[in-house]
C-alpha cells in the first residue's frame, strides 16, 4: 500500500497531478481543496495517499491533510460512493463544511455537488452520521484536536476567483477562531469594499 509520496511536482492538470519520486512519476488524483494549495511546478511536495487496486488498474488519490484522507476513506466505505464521487464531495465541500452538513442533515447542501443526487445525498448523511466530528476531522484522526479554518477559508476564496494576495489580505483582517462559514462571509464583505 502506498500511503505517502514525497517528491517534485512536475505536472498539474486538474484533478490530476504528476509527482516525480526518485525518477518514477506517480499520477495522483486530488480534490480541488488540495489542488489549490499545491506548490508550483518543479517544487517539492508531500501528499498523503490512498491506493485503490481494481481490475482495470491501480489508482492513487492524494491529500495535503490527514483529515481530508480520513474523510475520503469514510466516503468510499459507503455503498454506491466510489473514489471519483468521494473526490467530487471533497472538491465541493471542505471537511468541516461536510461535517457541518452531516450534523445538520442538510441534503440540499450535498445535492449542489455535481453528480450527487437526492438519494445519494440522503445515503451520505445517514452513513456519515456519528463518523465525522463537528470540527470536520474524522474520529480518531490526529488533527481532530486542532481544526484550522484558515485553510478552508483560503481555498474558498481562491475557488471564487480571488488571487492569493487578495485572499491573504482579507484573511489577515479576520478575528482569531472564526468558523469557516463566518470567515468566508466576512472575507467576502472585506473584498467587496476594496
Secondary structure, DSSP 8 states (H G I E B T S, - for coil): ---EEEEEEEEEETTEEEEEETTEEEEEEE-HHHHTT---TTSEEEEEEEEEEETTEEEEEEESSHHHHHHHHHHHTSTT--HHHHHHHHHHS-HHHHHHHHHHT-HHHHHTSTT--HHHHHHHHHHHTTTB-TTS-BTT-GGGG---HHHHHHHHHHHTT--HHHHHHHHHTS-TT--HHHHHHHHHHHHHH-
